[in-house]
Amino acid sequence: MLVTLKEVLGDAQKQGYAVGLFNTVNLEMAKAVISAAEESRSPVIVGSAEILLGHCDIPQLADILLPMIQKSPVPIVLHYDHGLTYDRVIQALRCGFSSVMYDCSGCSLEENLKNCREMASIAHAFGASIEAELGHVGSGAAGSKESAGGEDHSVYTQPDQAKEFVEYTKVDALAVAIGTAHGPYLKTPKLDLQRLEEIRRTIDTPLVLHGGSGLSDQDFRNCIERGIAKINIFTDIDQAGCRGACRAMEAGAACLTDLMPEITAEIQATVRHKMELFGSVGKA
């Protein structure tokens, strides 16, 4: 069943678990994520990010995912992640996405506030939820000041700004920067858990952890205990699909249709493990 981000994260926050967002770019990934959710009786968030649209565009994603979601017995959010441009976010809403992220974290604080407040009003008019980002979760690339474990905390979320931000913008979820990074980690991340605790004490809005792929199981537990209600995963399942394809080829697969079942199975197992770790199993 199609639900909004606000619906699933409200329960997660009350009960102290997290719901995973698993970005998908094709049918095999979508089948794997939704099957894992149904088997685990777990709420789940599926969709894709603007940076991934070269693999599957917004109308194609809606055509693939909406019928699967509407037939499913578990609550599923169709989420447009890291929307960087106004027009693409509006397109996602018009195509039936029940949640969007308008990522203006690369702008000034003033622009981020203004843009997200405007988009929150539009998303709510569509009956959708909206996520924003305060601070900036960057890349794990070596030499980047946003990279995990870096010494420059200027891109981290400031707790006092978080309160102003959510009150002004009316967003339904807030992605925070506490030391994670997108993509594969080149060094062990050092998460600022004290900052996370302070943000949680400051605001009631559900908190989101980006850059989840590559964190340890204990990292996830620590973050959920301190208030994270949504965790974004893509690299882990992307790599899982590659492992499945390699295993099929080693077993003698000679065509694409021989690879597809192994790709789906490996992604599904990875998603199921994350759901167990996040505590969302049985919460649907």
C-alpha positions in Angstrom: 0.0 0.0 0.0 1.2 3.5 -0.8 1.8 5.7 2.2 3.7 8.9 3.0 7.0 9.3 4.7 5.3 11.0 7.6 3.1 8.0 8.3 5.9 5.4 8.5 8.4 7.6 10.3 5.9 8.6 13.0 5.6 5.1 14.3 9.3 4.4 13.9 10.2 7.4 16.0 7.7 6.4 18.7 8.9 2.7 18.9 12.6 3.3 18.4 13.3 1.7 15.1 14.3 2.9 11.7 12.8 2.4 8.2 15.2 1.8 5.3 15.1 3.7 2.1 16.5 1.5 -0.7 17.0 3.3 -3.9 16.2 1.3 -7.0 17.0 1.7 -10.7 15.4 -1.3 -12.4 12.8 -4.1 -11.9 15.3 -6.6 -10.3 16.1 -4.1 -7.5 12.5 -3.2 -7.0 11.4 -6.8 -6.8 14.1 -7.5 -4.3 13.3 -4.6 -2.0 9.5 -5.1 -2.0 9.8 -8.9 -1.6 12.1 -8.4 1.4 9.6 -6.0 3.0 6.7 -8.4 2.4 8.6 -11.4 3.8 9.7 -9.4 6.8 6.4 -7.6 7.3 8.4 -4.4 7.4 7.5 -0.9 6.2 9.9 0.3 3.5 10.8 3.3 1.4 11.7 2.8 -2.3 12.5 5.2 -5.1 15.5 6.7 -6.6 17.7 9.8 -6.5 18.2 12.6 -9.0 21.8 11.6 -9.6 20.5 8.1 -10.6 18.1 9.3 -13.2 20.4 8.4 -16.1 19.6 4.7 -15.3 15.8 5.2 -15.1 13.8 8.4 -15.3 11.0 9.6 -13.0 8.0 8.5 -15.2 9.6 5.1 -15.8 10.2 4.6 -12.1 6.6 5.5 -11.3 5.4 3.1 -14.0 7.5 0.3 -12.5 7.0 1.0 -8.8 3.5 2.3 -8.3 1.6 -0.9 -9.4 3.9 -3.0 -7.3 3.4 -0.8 -4.3 -0.4 -0.6 -4.6 -0.7 -4.4 -4.7 1.6 -4.9 -1.7 0.1 -5.6 1.8 2.9 -3.7 3.6 3.2 0.1 3.8 5.6 1.4 1.2 6.7 5.0 0.6 7.6 6.0 -3.0 10.3 8.6 -2.4 12.2 10.9 -4.7 15.6 11.2 -3.0 18.1 14.1 -3.2 15.9 16.2 -5.6 18.3 18.9 -6.7 16.1 20.8 -9.1 12.7 22.3 -8.6 11.3 21.0 -11.9 12.4 17.4 -11.2 10.8 17.4 -7.7 7.6 18.8 -9.1 7.7 16.1 -11.8 8.0 13.4 -9.2 5.0 14.7 -7.3 2.9 14.8 -10.5 4.0 11.2 -11.3 2.5 10.1 -7.9 5.5 9.9 -5.6 4.2 10.1 -2.0 7.4 11.7 -0.7 10.2 13.9 -2.0 13.5 15.3 -0.7 14.4 18.8 -1.8 18.1 18.9 -1.3 19.2 22.6 -1.1 22.0 21.8 1.4 24.5 23.1 -1.1 22.9 26.5 -0.9 23.2 29.2 1.8 21.1 28.7 4.9 18.8 31.5 3.8 18.2 29.9 0.4 17.7 26.4 2.0 15.1 27.8 4.3 13.2 29.7 1.6 13.3 26.9 -1.0 12.3 24.1 1.4 9.5 26.2 2.9 8.1 26.8 -0.6 8.5 23.1 -1.6 6.9 21.9 1.6 3.8 23.9 0.9 3.6 22.3 -2.6 4.3 18.8 -1.5 1.7 19.0 1.2 -0.8 20.3 -1.4 -0.1 17.0 -3.3 -0.7 15.0 -0.2 2.9 14.1 -0.1 5.6 14.3 2.6 8.9 16.2 2.3 12.4 15.7 3.6 15.2 18.3 3.6 18.8 18.4 4.6 20.6 20.8 7.0 24.3 20.8 6.9 25.7 18.8 4.1 26.3 15.0 3.7 28.9 15.0 0.9 31.0 12.4 -0.8 33.4 9.8 0.7 36.0 10.9 -1.9 39.5 11.4 -0.5 40.4 15.0 0.2 36.8 16.2 0.4 36.0 18.3 3.5 32.7 16.4 3.6 34.4 13.0 3.6 33.8 10.7 6.5 36.2 11.2 9.4 37.3 14.7 8.2 38.4 17.3 10.7 36.3 20.1 9.2 32.9 20.1 11.0 31.6 23.2 9.2 29.3 21.1 7.0 27.8 19.3 10.0 24.3 20.1 11.2 24.1 22.7 13.9 21.5 21.8 16.5 20.4 25.4 17.1 19.8 25.9 13.4 17.8 22.6 13.2 15.0 24.0 15.4 14.7 27.2 13.3 14.8 25.2 10.1 12.0 22.7 10.8 9.8 25.3 12.4 10.1 27.7 9.4 10.0 25.2 6.6 7.4 22.7 8.0 9.3 19.7 6.5 8.3 16.2 7.7 11.8 14.8 8.0 15.3 16.2 8.4 18.5 14.7 7.1 21.4 15.5 9.4 25.2 15.6 8.7 27.1 13.9 11.6 30.0 12.4 9.8 28.6 10.0 7.2 29.2 10.3 3.4 27.7 9.1 0.2 29.2 6.2 -1.7 31.9 3.8 -0.6 34.0 4.9 2.4 37.7 5.3 1.9 38.3 5.4 5.6 36.4 4.5 8.7 33.8 7.2 9.5 33.8 8.9 12.9 30.2 9.7 13.8 29.4 12.6 16.0 26.9 10.9 18.2 26.8 13.7 20.8 25.8 16.1 18.1 23.0 13.7 17.0 21.8 13.5 20.6 21.7 17.2 20.8 19.7 17.6 17.6 17.2 15.0 18.8 16.7 16.9 22.1 16.2 20.1 20.1 13.5 19.0 17.6 10.8 16.3 17.4 10.9 16.0 13.6 12.0 12.5 12.4 15.7 12.4 11.6 17.4 10.8 8.6 20.8 9.3 8.1 22.3 9.5 4.7 25.4 7.6 3.6 24.4 4.5 5.4 26.1 2.0 3.1 29.4 0.9 4.7 28.6 1.7 8.3 29.1 -1.0 10.9 26.1 -2.7 12.5 27.0 -1.0 15.7 27.1 2.4 14.0 23.5 1.8 12.9 22.4 0.7 16.4 24.0 3.8 17.9 22.3 6.1 15.5 18.9 4.5 15.9 19.2 4.6 19.7 19.8 8.3 19.4 16.8 9.1 17.3 17.5 8.2 13.6 14.2 7.0 12.1 15.1 6.7 8.4 18.3 5.3 6.9 19.3 5.6 3.2 21.0 2.6 1.5 22.0 2.3 -2.1 25.7 1.4 -2.5 25.3 -1.8 -0.4 22.4 -3.2 -2.5 24.1 -2.0 -5.7 27.2 -4.0 -4.8 25.0 -6.9 -3.7 23.5 -7.1 -7.2 27.0 -7.2 -8.7 27.9 -10.1 -6.4 24.8 -12.0 -7.5 25.7 -11.4 -11.2 29.3 -12.6 -10.6 28.1 -15.7 -8.8 25.8 -16.6 -11.6 28.5 -16.1 -14.2 30.9 -18.3 -12.2 28.2 -20.9 -12.2 28.0 -20.8 -16.0 25.3 -18.2 -16.7 25.4 -17.5 -20.5 22.7 -14.8 -20.8 21.1 -11.9 -19.0 18.0 -13.9 -17.9 20.3 -16.3 -16.1 21.8 -13.4 -14.1 18.6 -11.8 -13.0 17.4 -14.3 -10.4 20.8 -14.2 -8.6 20.9 -10.4 -8.7 17.5 -10.2 -7.1 18.2 -12.9 -4.5 21.4 -11.2 -3.4 19.8 -7.8 -3.1 16.8 -9.3 -1.3 19.1 -10.9 1.3 21.0 -7.7 1.9 17.8 -5.7 2.3 16.4 -8.3 4.7 19.5 -8.1 6.9 19.2 -4.3 7.0 15.6 -4.5 8.1 16.5 -6.8 10.9 19.3 -4.5 11.9 17.1 -1.4 11.8 14.4 -3.1 13.9 11.6 -2.7 11.3 10.8 -6.4 10.9 7.2 -7.1 12.0 6.3 -3.5 12.2 4.1 -3.4 9.0 
